[in-house]
Amino acid sequence: MSAPRPDEVPLEISPPEAAAILAAPTEPWLLLDCRTPEEHATARIEGAMLLPMQEIAARVGELEAWRGRTIVVHCHHGVRSLRVTQWLRERGFASATSLRGGINAWSAEVDPTVPVY
């Protein structure tokens, strides 16, 4: 399987689009939470891997198995996740995409059981 070209994967996707990707049983994906451990303890999307933005450069090797696969990055409102997504793409993770509006939008548009903070 060849990695998709960066122009084939949108830089940002909406919460409903992300939910559809994450629900697809045939495509391997990673939901990457780039918030702090404290934020993750307050509210989280089930199945997300916590990798705080401040640690991503030192721990990027942990993502190597996901190169060429879908990585949906999220934060609180979508600003940090967009920066992490761009950083990952610069390092060859062409299928990285940011959750527009972050976990806050996820709670409003997909899963209201996720606390808003």
N, C-alpha and C positions, 0 to 999 in steps of 0.2 A: 504494500500500500504506500503510495507516494504521498508526501505531505501536500496539503492544498496550498495554492498560491495565496499570498496575503490578500489579494484583491477578491478572492473567492469567499472569504469569511469576513463578515462585518466587524468593525472595531467595537461596536456596542450592539447589544440586543436587549429587547424589552423583557420584563419578567415573564409574560406568557410565552414568548419565544424560547426563553431559557427553560421554562417548565416543560415545554414540548421536547426539547433536546434531552433533558434529564430523564424524561419518561420513556424515551426510545430504548427498548431493550436490546436492539441490535448494534448500537453504536457505543463503544467505550468512551467515557467522558470523565472529567474531573471537575468538581466544584471546588474552587480555591477561595478561601476566606482570607483576605489580606489585612484584616483588622487586628487589633490588639487582643491578647488573651482575655482582658477584662471585658471588652466588647463582646467577644465570642461567648463568654459566660453569661452575659446579659440576654443575648438573643442569638440564635443560630438556625441555619437551615440544615436539616438532617443530612448527614452524609458528606458535609463539607470538610475539606482538609484545611486546618488552620496553619497558615504560613504568613506571619505578620510582614507587612511591607518592609519594615526595618531589617528583617532577616533574609529577605529574598535573595540578595546577592550572594550571601554566604551559604545559602541552602539550595540554590537553584539545581544542584545535582540531584536532589530528591525528585525533581520533576522530569528527569531525563526519560523515564519510561512513557511520559505523556507527549513527547515530541511527535508531532504529526497527528495527534488526537485532539479532540475538543477539550479545551480548558475554559471554563466559565469562571471568571474572576469576579468576586464581589467584595464590597466594603459596606459602609454605612449608607452613603448617598450616591456613590458612583464616581467620586473624584479620584480617590486612591486607586480603585480598581482599574480605572482608565489608564493611569500612569503605569501601574504594574503590567497591564496588558501591552502597552506600547513597549515597555522595557523587555518583556518576554519576546515580542515579535522581533525586536532588534537582535535577539539572540537565537532566532530561528524557530521559535514556537509560533508558526504561522496560523495555527488554529485557535490561538488564544483570543478571547473576546470578553468584553466587560459587560456586567449586568447594569444596564441603564437604571439609575435611581437607587441602586444598591439594595440592601436588605430592607430598607424602609419601603421601597416600592414593591418588593417581593411580598411584604406583609399586606400592603394595600391591595395588590392586584392578583396575588396567587394564594397566599396562605395567611389568613388573618390570625391564626394561632401563634404566629411568630410575633413576639413582643416588639412594640415600637418604643424606641427610646430617644 
